[in-house]
Amino acid sequence: MIPAQFDYLAPTTVEEALAALAQHGDEAKILAGGQSLLPVLRMRLNAPEMVIDLGRIPSLRGIRDDGDAVVVGAMTPHTVVGSDLLVAEHAALVSKAIEHLADAQIRHRGTFGGALAHADPAGDLGAPTLALGAQFVVQGPGGTRTVPAEEFFVDLFETAIGEDEILTEVRLPKHTGWGAHYEKFVRVAHQWPIVAVAAAVRVEGGTIAEARIGLTNMGSTPLRARAVEEALAGQPATEDAVRAAAAHAAEGTNPPSDLNGDADYRRHLATVLTRRAVLTAAGAGG
Ligand SMILES: Cc1cc2nc3c(=O)[nH]c(=O)nc-3n(C[C@H](O)[C@H](O)[C@H](O)COP(=O)(O)OP(=O)(O)OC[C@H]3O[C@@H](n4cnc5c(N)ncnc54)[C@H](O)[C@@H]3O)c2cc1C
């Protein structure tokens, strides 16, 4: 289908983009990589009067080292983030998740910030950024604010980004030396997960000192598997100990039921995938 007619603006600074957003209000839509927005426009699920393309704003692209964090510009394509050495060294969980995100074409066009702003509960970047305690930098007419991951994901396709704001960058706290693994369960290759688990684990002398675990598609937003994290702390990185802790993976979740599986099936998947993800992250096999 062909989208409804819209006007198009391609500003070269964030300030210009914000001015256009302020002028057009809820008649405007931000365009990043277009991998989610363009299908929505083509199906006429949304018909904005103005599309503001962030693709010509250089300050929104790139990855930099900022002390205790690796900072990823919102318009940085998945493929760049996924192959970046800083991200691989200090936030490996994100690199691992991007290996499994869609296909090469979509990873080339789709952006890190666009996927997170889209907030699809089945999106592959929510769980790893939540697990790592990412900070989301959002700019609006009143200036810049930083939103912790715990507050960023509000509901299904809803984030803390205001209508007059733009996500400019994501700060990934360094987890240098942590083991990481993203375990994604799909029915069809290159698709969104039925369930996925993001696990980052710090192992000291064979013992799990700390674990951070995010769940994908186990509710309307990405979730932390806090009960598993608590159960893992201080346990040996062995199959039996990890299996016992992973049994708590579905606690506090509210998974959907759909054609790919009902809620009980997803709860079961969460325990199996958590065991595999933690064991692999801990270097104990899966
Ligand atoms: C066939 C297919 C398979 C896919 N498979 C997967 C998958 O397996 N896993 C996965 O995680 N994703 C998957 N995706 C989605 C992909 O990750 C997209 O890149 C992502 O959802 C949207 O990113 P984008 O840069 O294209 O954003 P766009 O589509 O341009 O924008 C998405 C939404 O976010 C808003 N937005 C974008 N950037 C900003 C910003 N900086 N500030 C404020 N609002 C903003 C837009 O207004 C829009 O509402 C798939 C997509 C397709 C088409």
The ligand as a Gaussian input file, in Angstrom:
#p B3LYP/6-31G(d) Opt

LIG

0 1
 C       11.011000      -7.760000       8.751000
 C       11.504000      -7.110000      10.017000
 C       12.073000      -7.910000      10.995000
 C       12.519000      -7.342000      12.180000
 N       13.044000      -8.161000      13.123000
 C       13.437000      -7.628000      14.297000
 C       13.986000      -8.465000      15.303000
 O       14.170000      -9.679000      15.143000
 N       14.324000      -7.883000      16.475000
 C       14.178000      -6.536000      16.689000
 O       14.510000      -6.067000      17.767000
 N       13.687000      -5.729000      15.744000
 C       13.315000      -6.241000      14.567000
 N       12.833000      -5.397000      13.598000
 C       12.699000      -3.940000      13.876000
 C       14.027000      -3.206000      13.662000
 O       14.840000      -3.430000      14.791000
 C       13.819000      -1.704000      13.503000
 O       15.055000      -1.193000      13.182000
 C       13.333000      -0.943000      14.735000
 O       12.184000      -1.446000      15.291000
 C       12.995000       0.493000      14.423000
 O       14.167000       1.210000      14.211000
 P       14.222000       2.297000      13.071000
 O       15.515000       3.005000      13.256000
 O       13.942000       1.692000      11.775000
 O       13.049000       3.307000      13.540000
 P       11.785000       3.886000      12.754000
 O       11.011000       2.803000      12.131000
 O       12.199000       5.005000      11.880000
 O       10.985000       4.493000      13.996000
 C       10.337000       3.655000      14.921000
 C        9.534000       4.512000      15.911000
 O       10.385000       5.182000      16.833000
 C       10.257000       6.611000      16.729000
 N       11.615000       7.141000      16.824000
 C       12.669000       6.702000      16.101000
 N       13.801000       7.331000      16.495000
 C       13.437000       8.180000      17.485000
 C       14.180000       9.085000      18.299000
 N       15.513000       9.236000      18.192000
 N       13.504000       9.800000      19.229000
 C       12.157000       9.660000      19.361000
 N       11.407000       8.797000      18.618000
 C       12.039000       8.064000      17.702000
 C        9.570000       6.842000      15.386000
 O        8.811000       8.041000      15.370000
 C        8.696000       5.622000      15.247000
 O        7.514000       5.773000      15.988000
 C       12.411000      -5.927000      12.397000
 C       11.857000      -5.116000      11.395000
 C       11.411000      -5.695000      10.214000
 C       10.820000      -4.791000       9.159000

